[in-house]
């Protein structure tokens, strides 16, 4: 690729490919330059440093995750939306493992990424909860509860902690989501 075609967006796309192919721990500006067929120095005409590029990758990944989750729950409501969103979250984390964990690690140390993550991760959950007639304050608790379940499950699976017992891990995941859904229904009944 000629330098004429380089842009911040082209760099981010190339960085995404490098991270998904080689892993976030092996990521380097040289690998991005090699992917693009340019000298490493030419990348710095479009980003200040590797940290800035990684923030761009995180923002890209967050939008990708949000879009896939919003699509998954597009025409669904209540329990169907709960299950579909949980599955979409888990699928994204599995299919884009390196991007998912990059976001989790960078967000913890960069407030700009954390702010973007809060919006992107929360929006599908907010949409899922719109069909439940519960108070806004309680919806915040349910958003955190949902995220704790799905992220916790992804994290435990990724590190191999669910491999010591014979129970099917998919059944465990669906059991957790059913408990969440049942809790939503109970909260709604309490308020009426």
Long-range contacts (C-beta under 8 A, 24 or more apart in sequence): 1-36, 1-37, 1-38, 3-38, 3-42, 3-45, 6-36, 6-38, 6-42, 6-43, 6-45, 6-46, 7-46, 8-46, 8-47, 8-56, 10-36, 11-36, 11-43, 11-46, 11-47, 11-53, 11-56, 12-53, 12-56, 12-57, 12-60, 13-60, 15-53, 15-54, 15-56, 15-57, 16-57, 16-60, 16-61, 16-99, 19-57, 19-98, 19-99, 19-102, 20-96, 20-98, 20-99, 23-98, 24-98, 24-99, 24-101, 24-102, 24-105, 27-54, 29-53, 51-110, 54-102, 54-106, 55-106, 55-110, 55-112, 55-113, 57-99, 57-102, 58-102, 58-103, 58-106, 58-107, 58-110, 58-113, 58-116, 58-117, 59-113, 59-116, 61-96, 61-99, 61-100, 61-102, 61-103, 62-103, 62-113, 62-116, 62-117, 62-120, 62-121, 63-120, 64-92, 64-96, 64-99, 65-89, 65-92, 65-96, 65-100, 65-103, 65-120, 65-121, 66-120, 66-121, 66-123, 66-124, 68-92, 69-124, 70-123, 70-124, 70-127, 72-124, 73-124, 73-127, 73-128, 77-131, 78-131, 78-132, 79-181, 81-127, 81-128, 81-131, 82-128, 82-146, 82-177, 82-180, 82-181, 82-184, 83-174, 83-177, 83-181, 85-124, 85-125, 85-128, 85-146, 86-146, 86-149, 86-150, 86-173, 86-177, 86-180, 88-124, 89-150, 89-151, 89-154, 90-150, 90-153, 90-154, 90-173, 93-154, 93-158, 94-154, 97-158, 100-154, 101-158, 104-151, 121-147, 129-184, 132-184, 132-187, 132-188, 133-188, 133-191, 133-192, 134-184, 134-187, 134-188, 134-191, 135-191, 138-187, 142-180, 142-183, 142-184, 142-187, 145-180, 145-183, 146-180, 149-176, 149-177, 149-180
